[in-house]
Structure formats: C-alpha cells, structure tokens
Amino acid sequence: MTMATLAQEFHDIVPPLDYSLIPAWVIFVASALTLSLAGLGIWYARKFFRKEQPARSPRDRALDALDTIEATIENTPPYQFSIHVSDILRRYVVDQFDMPMTRQTSVEFLNAIGSAPKFSEDEKALLADFLNRCDLIKFARYEATTEESRLLLDEARRFVKGGVLVPA
C-alpha cells in the first residue's frame, strides 16, 4: 500500500454533533429564572417571618443615652460632658415635641417655648435652668466640677421624665 492509498482510507475528524433537543439559551434562561425565584422566595420568607421591633419612644431613647453617659461622668471633662448632655436633651425635644431646638440658641428657644402649651411652667423653669448652666460651662468657660456635671445630668433626667424628681 502506498501512502496515497492510506491517506484516502483515513478521513478528517468530524466536529462534535449537537444532539440536544433543548437549545442552550433555553437552559440558561430557565436557570436564571429558577435562581431569581428562589432568591425572591428566601427574601420574602425572611421579611414575612421577621418580627417587627416596636419603635422606641423619644423619652426611652433619651433616658438610655443619659444612662450611657452617666458611666463616663468621672472621666469626661465637665465642658465635654455638658455638650453631650445638652445634645441629648436637644435631640429629645426635637423628637418628642417637634421643636427646632437644635437650630436655635438657648435664649431663642426659651422665648419660643414661653407661649407653647406643650410645656408646663415647671418644665419651662427646669429647661431654662438647665440651658443656663450649660451655657455657663460651654460659653463662659465656667470651671465646673464633677458634681455640677451630675447636677446637669439630674436636671436633664427630670426634664425627660416630665419634671419628676429623680431619687438620688
């Protein structure tokens, strides 16, 4: 046998034949749809079975924040402490009474609540005393002590609790 005869007996390799009855794009789309539906089902199940946390009242949030900073009263300078307590009380007034206390000076705010029926006379007096003490420490750079910081904290608590005297 010659080489020419041998070459005629061997044929080239035939490419693979696609013998699937389902086109590849149908398999891809079905897989994507199945994964999407599974993800949507998991998301819905988590949302449906998750318990809703009840919204905490501004009063509870403020009291918790005051309790948290009470632990730092010994290590925080009175100037910084008065800023923290004042911020908590201002945030409480904004959330509870919907008053723009964060954008006003103490004097402007006290003038604004002078005729507001939301506050009792005791609360107005307590808030005025608290803001005056804070302003002395913050702006007049009054050298306050830890005891005066504790007094600020107690006044803030009394105001948040509605003017109720806090037991020592």
N, C-alpha and C positions, 0 to 999 in steps of 0.2 A: 504494500500500500504506500502510496505516495502521500506526500504532505497535502497536496491539493485535495485528495480524497478524504483524508482525515478532517480537514477544515470544513468540508461540506457536511460531514456527519454531525459535527457539533454546532449547535445554534447558540445565538446570544441569549443571555439571561432575560427572562420576561419580567417586567416590573410587577410589584405586588398588585393583586386584584382586590378592589373594594367590594366585598361581598356582603356588607351590612345592609339591612333593609331600611334602617333609620339613618337619615343624614346626620352628620356630625353637629351641625348648627342646632338641630332639634335637641340633641343630648345636652349641649351647652346651655340653651335657654331653659330647659326643664331643670337642670341642676341649679342654675341661678335662681329660678323661681322657688324651688324647694327650699334652698338656703334662706331666701328672703322671708318666706312664710314661717320657717322655723324661728328665725330671729324675731319676727314680729310677734309670734306666739309667746316666746320667752319674755319679751319686753312687756306685753300685755299682762301676762301672768304675774310678773313681779309688781307691776303697778296695781293690779287688782287685789293682790294678797298683802300688800304693804299697808301697815296701819298708819293712819294719818296722825302725826304728832299735833296735839292741840296747841294752838298759838298761845304763847305765854303773854301775860298782861305786862304793860309797861312798868307797873308797880313791882311785879315779881322780878323782872329783869334788873330794875334799878336796885332793889334790895340785894339781889345776888351780887351785883357789881360792887355795892358798898361793902358787903361781907368779904368779898375777894380782896379789896384794897385795905381792909382793916388789918389783914395779916402783915401788910407792909408798912404799917404806920410807924414802927420803931426805926426802920431802915431808910425811910424816904424823908428827904428834907421837907420841912413844912411848906416851903414855896411850891415844890412839885406836888406835894400831897393836896394842897388847896386847889391846884389846877385840875387834878384828877377828880376830886370830889365835885368841883364846880361843873366839870364836863358831864359827869354822870347825872347831876341834878338838872342841868340844862337839857340833856337828851331826854330825861324823864318828862319834863314839862312839855317839850315838843311832841313827844309821842302820846302822852296822856291827855293833854289839853289842846293840842294842835295850835300852839302859840309859837311864833318865830323867835324864841328866846336866844337861839344861837347866833342870830344876826344883829342883836341889839346890845347896847351897853346895859349895865345894871340899872342905871338911872332911867333910861328909856323903857326898859322892861317894867320897872316898878311903877312908872307913870301909866303904862299901858294896862296893867292889871288893877290899877286904882279903882276903875269903874267896872271891872269884869265881875260878873256874878258867879263865875266858876270857882272863885277863891273866897274862903271865909276871912273874916278880919284877923283871926289867929294865924291863918296860913300866910296872909299878906305880911303880917308883922314878923313871922318866923323867916319868911323868904327874904325880907328886907334886911333883917339882922344877919342872916347867912351871907347874902351878897355883899354887905358892907364889910364883914370880916374877911371874906375872900379878896375883896378889892384892896383892903389894907395890906394883906400879905402879898398879893400879886403886884400891885402898882406902887404902893407906898414903901414897899420893901421892909415892912414891919418884921422885926426879928421874932417870929413866933416860936413857940415851944411845941413839944410833942403833945402836951396836954391841950393846947389850943387846937391842934390838929384833931385830937379826939373830940373836942367840943364841936368843931365843924362837922365831923362825921356824925355825931349825935343829932345835930340840928338837921342835917340832910335826911337822916333816917326819920326823924319826927315829921318832917315835911312830906316825905314819900308816904308815910303811914297815915297821913291826914291830920297832922298836928297832935297825934297821940304821944304822950310822954313815954320815952323808951326807958325801961328799967336798967339801972346801972349794973 
